[in-house]
Amino acid sequence: MWQFVLTSTKDDNTDGDSAYDGEYFSYDYSRPWANSVTLFAACLTDKPFRETTSLTSSITRGRLENGRKYQTLREDYWGPSDGQQFESMEMIHLMFLIHDHLEPNPLFRSPIKDPKNILDLGTGKGDWAIDVADKFANATVHGVDLFPPPSPWVPPNCYLEVEDILQDWTWRHKFDIIHLRLLFGAFTDSEWEDLYGKCFANIEPGGWIEQVEGDVRVLCDDDTLPADSSMASWGPQFLSCGERSCRKLDTIDTFMARIKKAGFVDVHEQEYKFPVGPWAKNKVYKELGKINMMHWDAGLEGWALWLLTKYGSPTPWTKEEVQVYVAKMKLDMKDPKIHSYVRM
């Protein structure tokens, strides 16, 4: 689901879906995307935003739990920050680029032609921030997350920073675009309200906030997904984990109302179905399904371990129980008879 919010009344009608008409999109898998050179990590302090400080050893080292590496700034966030999870992030970035490859700008839909300052909240591996900085060489792009991104190279106008965005923001300018992607389960209800308030206070008049979220449920429209399969149980299992952790995973169904409540106007919403696996007849969506399978294969364990070992039902699961569940999920996902998808 794409979410656009414009703070003026102008509507350039840029939120329409693209018609693919069965054409084929070719992708060179040896190059994850043009100029997707990754990243310089900086630790932002109360000094001017162009200054950086050395990352402390605890931040760069992270903490190990159940064989996975996690960031150290907040112990209440479920996502790992290691190579396996970065691979999953790279796949989801590629999926959005392929999906919007017919758009004049496949990186965002906001109708801003010459942005000066761009902020990417929850930048992850940093692919989106890097590609935006490369495309808009005159803009300054800040990508922010709780952990240092994994590679040392970025465009000169891109700053990848380690920061808790729930704390006071220290940037000395407002932003033309604030971008968020797949932050479900990251915040409590009150923290979401606080975050959108910060966005509203730090965006330029006429600027845009653009958010992309996904449904944790695996869905099917033709009854090929067995009701007793692990794929069918996946979404309800994790929605209940989110409820128990007080960091709900139903963000795709709630964030638009929260954005409006923060004061943004002219809200546009677009929903898509991304296949899981190469079952779609349309060649673009078949390609998406292949990459989505890779995305899930790399991400499943990381999505499941923290939540299920702490908030699993009826009692927290063991690491071994999670690994068995993940193995069943991967087996179900490879069944060509199942026509599953996720909402985005």
C-alpha positions as CSV (number, residue, x, y, z in Angstrom):
1,M,0.0,0.0,0.0
2,W,1.4,3.4,-1.1
3,Q,0.4,6.3,1.1
4,F,0.8,9.9,0.0
5,V,0.0,13.0,2.0
6,L,0.3,16.5,0.6
7,T,0.3,19.5,3.0
8,S,-1.1,21.8,0.4
9,T,-4.3,21.5,-1.7
10,K,-2.6,20.8,-5.0
11,D,-3.3,17.3,-6.4
12,D,-1.3,16.3,-9.5
13,N,-3.2,12.9,-9.7
14,T,0.0,10.9,-9.5
15,D,-1.4,8.0,-7.5
16,G,-2.8,5.9,-10.4
17,D,-1.8,2.3,-11.0
18,S,0.3,1.3,-13.9
19,A,-1.0,-1.1,-16.6
20,Y,1.7,-3.6,-17.6
21,D,-0.2,-5.3,-20.4
22,G,2.0,-8.4,-20.1
23,E,5.2,-6.8,-21.1
24,Y,8.4,-8.3,-19.7
25,F,10.8,-6.4,-17.4
26,S,14.4,-7.5,-17.7
27,Y,16.7,-7.2,-14.6
28,D,20.4,-7.8,-14.4
29,Y,20.8,-9.8,-11.2
30,S,24.6,-9.1,-11.1
31,R,23.8,-5.4,-10.4
32,P,21.3,-5.0,-7.6
33,W,20.4,-1.6,-9.0
34,A,22.3,1.1,-10.8
35,N,24.6,2.9,-8.4
36,S,23.3,1.0,-5.4
37,V,26.7,1.5,-3.7
38,T,26.1,1.3,0.0
39,L,26.7,3.2,2.8
40,F,28.3,5.5,5.3
41,A,27.0,5.2,8.9
42,A,27.1,8.3,11.1
43,C,26.0,8.8,14.6
44,L,24.1,12.1,14.9
45,T,24.5,14.2,18.0
46,D,23.4,17.6,19.0
47,K,26.1,19.0,16.8
48,P,25.3,20.5,13.4
49,F,23.9,17.9,11.1
50,R,26.9,17.8,8.8
51,E,29.1,16.7,11.7
52,T,29.4,13.1,12.7
53,T,30.9,11.2,15.5
54,S,32.5,7.8,15.7
55,L,30.1,4.9,16.3
56,T,30.6,3.3,19.7
57,S,31.7,-0.3,19.7
58,S,28.4,-1.5,21.1
59,I,26.5,0.0,18.2
60,T,28.8,-1.5,15.5
61,R,29.0,-4.8,17.4
62,G,25.3,-5.1,18.1
63,R,23.9,-7.8,20.4
64,L,23.5,-11.5,19.6
65,E,20.3,-13.3,20.4
66,N,19.3,-16.8,19.2
67,G,22.1,-16.6,16.7
68,R,21.0,-13.4,15.1
69,K,22.4,-9.9,15.4
70,Y,20.3,-7.0,16.7
71,Q,20.8,-3.3,17.2
72,T,21.5,-1.9,20.7
73,L,19.7,1.4,20.8
74,R,16.3,-0.2,21.5
75,E,15.6,-3.6,22.9
76,D,11.9,-3.5,22.0
77,Y,12.3,-3.7,18.2
78,W,11.9,-7.1,16.6
79,G,14.0,-6.8,13.4
80,P,17.6,-8.2,13.2
81,S,20.3,-6.1,11.7
82,D,22.6,-8.7,10.1
83,G,23.6,-9.8,6.6
84,Q,20.7,-12.2,6.2
85,Q,18.1,-9.5,7.0
86,F,19.9,-7.0,4.8
87,E,19.5,-9.4,1.9
88,S,15.7,-9.5,2.5
89,M,15.7,-5.6,2.6
90,E,17.5,-5.5,-0.7
91,M,14.9,-7.8,-2.3
92,I,12.0,-5.7,-1.2
93,H,13.6,-2.5,-2.6
94,L,14.1,-4.3,-5.9
95,M,10.5,-5.4,-5.9
96,F,9.2,-1.8,-5.6
97,L,11.6,-0.7,-8.4
98,I,10.3,-3.4,-10.7
99,H,6.7,-2.8,-9.8
100,D,7.0,0.9,-10.7
101,H,9.5,0.6,-13.5
102,L,7.1,2.3,-15.9
103,E,6.7,5.4,-13.7
104,P,8.8,8.5,-14.6
105,N,10.3,8.2,-11.1
106,P,10.1,4.6,-9.7
107,L,11.5,5.7,-6.3
108,F,8.6,7.7,-5.1
109,R,5.2,9.0,-6.3
110,S,5.2,12.4,-4.6
111,P,4.9,15.0,-7.3
112,I,8.0,17.0,-6.4
113,K,10.4,17.5,-9.3
114,D,13.3,19.2,-7.5
115,P,13.4,18.2,-3.8
116,K,16.1,19.9,-1.8
117,N,16.0,17.9,1.5
118,I,14.8,14.3,1.8
119,L,14.4,12.2,4.9
120,D,14.2,8.4,4.9
121,L,13.0,7.0,8.3
122,G,13.9,3.4,9.0
123,T,16.3,3.3,6.0
124,G,17.4,-0.2,6.7
125,K,20.2,-1.2,4.3
126,G,19.9,2.3,2.8
127,D,19.1,1.3,-0.8
128,W,16.2,3.8,-1.2
129,A,18.2,6.7,0.3
130,I,21.2,6.0,-1.9
131,D,19.2,5.6,-5.1
132,V,17.3,8.8,-4.4
133,A,20.5,10.7,-3.7
134,D,22.0,9.4,-6.9
135,K,18.9,10.5,-8.9
136,F,18.6,13.9,-7.3
137,A,22.2,15.1,-7.1
138,N,21.3,18.6,-5.9
139,A,19.3,17.2,-2.9
140,T,20.5,16.3,0.5
141,V,19.3,12.9,1.6
142,H,19.3,11.7,5.2
143,G,18.6,8.0,5.9
144,V,18.1,7.1,9.5
145,D,17.9,3.8,11.4
146,L,18.9,2.1,14.7
147,F,21.9,0.4,13.3
148,P,24.9,1.1,11.0
149,P,24.3,0.2,7.4
150,P,26.6,-2.5,6.1
151,S,28.8,-0.9,3.4
152,P,31.1,2.1,3.3
153,W,30.2,4.0,0.1
154,V,27.4,6.5,-0.6
155,P,26.8,9.4,-3.0
156,P,28.3,12.6,-1.5
157,N,24.9,14.1,-0.9
158,C,23.7,11.1,1.1
159,Y,24.1,10.8,4.9
160,L,23.2,7.5,6.6
161,E,22.8,8.1,10.3
162,V,22.3,6.0,13.4
163,E,19.5,7.6,15.4
164,D,16.4,6.8,17.4
165,I,13.7,8.8,15.6
166,L,11.5,8.8,18.7
167,Q,14.0,11.2,20.4
168,D,14.2,14.9,19.6
169,W,15.1,15.5,16.0
170,T,18.3,17.5,15.5
171,W,18.2,18.4,11.8
172,R,18.3,22.2,11.2
173,H,16.1,22.3,8.2
174,K,12.7,21.0,7.1
175,F,12.1,18.3,4.5
176,D,10.4,18.3,1.1
177,I,9.8,14.5,1.3
178,I,9.7,12.3,4.4
179,H,9.7,8.6,3.4
180,L,8.8,5.6,5.5
181,R,8.7,1.9,4.4
182,L,7.7,-1.3,6.2
183,L,7.8,0.0,9.8
184,F,5.0,-2.3,11.0
185,G,5.6,-3.4,14.6
186,A,8.1,-0.7,15.3
187,F,6.1,1.5,17.6
188,T,3.3,1.6,20.1
189,D,0.1,3.6,19.3
190,S,1.4,6.6,21.2
191,E,4.8,6.4,19.6
192,W,3.2,6.4,16.1
193,E,1.3,9.5,17.1
194,D,4.5,11.2,18.3
195,L,6.4,10.2,15.2
196,Y,3.8,11.7,12.8
197,G,3.7,14.8,14.9
198,K,7.4,15.1,14.4
199,C,7.0,14.6,10.7
200,F,4.3,17.3,10.5
201,A,6.4,19.8,12.4
202,N,9.5,19.1,10.2
203,I,8.0,19.1,6.7
204,E,8.1,22.1,4.3
205,P,4.7,23.7,3.3
206,G,3.6,21.8,0.2
207,G,5.8,18.8,1.1
208,W,4.9,15.2,1.1
209,I,5.0,12.3,3.5
210,E,5.0,9.0,1.7
211,Q,4.7,5.7,3.5
212,V,4.7,2.1,2.2
213,E,3.4,-0.7,4.4
214,G,2.7,-4.4,4.0
215,D,0.2,-6.9,5.4
216,V,1.8,-9.7,7.5
217,R,-1.0,-12.0,6.4
218,V,-0.5,-14.3,3.4
219,L,-3.7,-14.1,1.3
220,C,-5.3,-16.0,-1.5
221,D,-8.3,-15.3,-3.8
222,D,-8.9,-18.8,-5.4
223,D,-8.9,-21.2,-2.4
224,T,-5.6,-22.8,-3.3
225,L,-4.2,-21.9,0.2
226,P,-5.1,-24.7,2.6
227,A,-6.7,-23.4,5.8
228,D,-4.5,-25.7,7.9
229,S,-1.2,-24.7,6.3
230,S,1.6,-22.7,8.0
231,M,1.1,-19.9,5.5
232,A,-2.5,-19.5,6.5
233,S,-1.6,-19.4,10.2
234,W,1.4,-17.0,9.7
235,G,-0.6,-13.7,9.7
236,P,-2.9,-14.4,12.6
237,Q,0.0,-15.7,14.6
238,F,2.0,-12.5,14.2
239,L,-0.9,-10.1,14.6
240,S,-1.5,-11.7,18.0
241,C,2.2,-11.3,18.8
242,G,2.0,-7.7,17.9
243,E,-1.0,-7.2,20.2
244,R,0.8,-8.8,23.2
245,S,4.0,-6.8,22.5
246,C,1.9,-3.5,22.3
247,R,3.5,-2.9,18.9
248,K,0.8,-3.9,16.5
249,L,1.6,-5.3,13.1
250,D,-1.6,-4.1,11.4
251,T,0.0,-0.8,10.4
252,I,-1.3,-1.2,6.8
253,D,-4.8,-0.8,8.0
254,T,-4.3,2.0,10.6
255,F,-1.6,4.4,9.4
256,M,-3.7,6.5,7.0
257,A,-6.0,7.6,9.9
258,R,-3.0,8.4,12.0
259,I,-1.4,10.5,9.3
260,K,-4.7,12.5,8.9
261,K,-4.9,12.9,12.7
262,A,-1.4,14.5,12.7
263,G,-2.8,17.3,10.4
264,F,-1.8,16.2,6.9
265,V,-4.3,16.8,4.1
266,D,-5.0,15.5,0.6
267,V,-4.4,11.9,1.4
268,H,-4.0,9.4,-1.5
269,E,-4.0,5.6,-1.0
270,Q,-3.1,2.9,-3.5
271,E,-3.1,-0.9,-2.7
272,Y,-1.4,-3.7,-4.6
273,K,-1.1,-7.4,-4.5
274,F,2.4,-8.8,-4.6
275,P,2.5,-12.6,-5.5
276,V,4.5,-15.0,-3.4
277,G,6.1,-17.3,-5.9
278,P,6.1,-17.2,-9.8
279,W,2.5,-18.3,-10.3
280,A,1.1,-15.1,-11.9
281,K,0.5,-15.1,-15.6
282,N,1.6,-11.5,-16.1
283,K,5.3,-11.5,-16.8
284,V,6.0,-8.5,-14.5
285,Y,4.1,-10.0,-11.6
286,K,5.7,-13.4,-12.3
287,E,9.1,-11.7,-11.9
288,L,7.8,-9.9,-8.7
289,G,6.7,-13.3,-7.4
290,K,10.1,-14.8,-7.9
291,I,11.8,-12.0,-6.0
292,N,9.2,-11.9,-3.3
293,M,9.9,-15.6,-2.7
294,M,13.6,-14.7,-2.3
295,H,12.6,-11.9,0.0
296,W,10.5,-14.2,2.2
297,D,13.1,-16.9,2.2
298,A,15.8,-14.5,3.5
299,G,13.5,-12.7,5.9
300,L,11.3,-15.4,7.5
301,E,13.6,-16.5,10.4
302,G,14.4,-12.9,11.3
303,W,10.7,-11.9,11.3
304,A,9.8,-14.8,13.5
305,L,12.5,-15.3,16.0
306,W,12.2,-12.3,18.3
307,L,8.4,-12.1,18.3
308,L,7.7,-15.8,18.8
309,T,10.4,-16.4,21.4
310,K,9.0,-13.5,23.4
311,Y,5.3,-13.3,22.6
312,G,4.4,-16.6,21.0
313,S,1.1,-18.3,21.9
314,P,0.1,-19.9,24.2
315,T,3.6,-19.5,25.7
316,P,6.8,-18.1,24.2
317,W,8.3,-20.5,21.7
318,T,11.8,-22.0,21.7
319,K,14.3,-21.2,19.0
320,E,14.0,-24.8,17.7
321,E,10.2,-24.5,17.5
322,V,10.5,-21.3,15.5
323,Q,13.0,-22.9,13.1
324,V,10.6,-25.8,12.5
325,Y,7.8,-23.4,11.8
326,V,9.9,-21.4,9.4
327,A,11.0,-24.6,7.6
328,K,7.3,-25.5,7.1
329,M,6.6,-22.0,5.8
330,K,9.4,-22.3,3.2
331,L,8.1,-25.6,2.1
332,D,4.6,-24.3,1.7
333,M,5.8,-21.3,-0.2
334,K,7.4,-23.5,-2.9
335,D,4.2,-25.3,-3.7
336,P,3.3,-24.2,-7.2
337,K,-0.4,-25.0,-6.7
338,I,-0.8,-22.3,-4.0
339,H,-1.6,-18.8,-5.5
340,S,-0.7,-16.6,-2.5
341,Y,0.0,-12.9,-2.3
342,V,0.6,-10.1,0.2
343,R,-1.0,-6.7,0.3
344,M,1.3,-3.8,-0.1
